[in-house]
Amino acid sequence: MDIDIKDNITLSDNRVYIVVGKTFFQNKKYYYLIDKHSINNVKFCVENSGHNSLSEIEDTDLIEKLIPLFSVNIV
């Protein structure tokens, strides 16, 4: 999967998100997304290798670990 910062992607909720952060953690790719029409709607996703898809992360402990990593590459 080739997703880069500033790309627009549509998730299963049919909303368009802008990729504002991308990082690697424990051999997985993670993405920080902001809804194109509502900056209050953010998503943290992990790439499902081999399936060409993203899954939303709801584990708050994992998100807390990822946020500092995203800040290095944020737009």
N, C-alpha and C positions, 0 to 999 in steps of 0.2 A: 504494500500500500504506500502510495507516495503523496502524503499530505504535508503541506508546508505552512509556515506562519503566513498569515494574511489570506489563506485560501478560504473560500466559502463552501460549506458542506451542509447538506440537509440530513437531519437525523430522522429516526422513525416517528417522531412527533410531528413531522412535516414542517418544521421550523428551520430557517436558514441560520447557521452559526458561522462566526468568523473565528478562525484559529488564531489565538493571540499568544499561545505558548505551546511548546513541544519539548519534551525531555525524555531521557532514558533513566529508568530506575529498576534495579534488580532484573536486568535483561528484558525489559518490556518498554514499549513506547507509550507515553502518556500525552494527552492533549488537554489544553485549557481552552474552552470555547465560550464565546459570548454571543447571545442571540443578536442578530443583526438589527432587530427592531425593538429590543428591550434590554438595555444594559444590566438590568436587575436579574435577568435569566442567564445564569452561567451553568456550564456543565464541565465536569472532569471525566475524561474517558480514557479507556485503555484500548489499544489496538489488538484485535483478535487475529494473531498471525495465522495465515493459511485460510482465513475465512473472508478476508477483504472487508472487514466491518469493525465498528467501534462499539464498545459496551460502556454504559455510564457507570461511574464509580460512586457508590454511596457510603463507603467506609470512611468515616470522618478521620480516623487515625491515619489512614493512608493519605488522604487529601492534605492533612496537616504536614506530612512529610514531603509531599510533592510541591506545595506552594513555594517554598524557598528555591527549589530547583527551577520552577517556571520563571521566577523573577529574574534569573540570569538571561533568559532569552525572550522576554516579553517585548511586544511591539512598542 
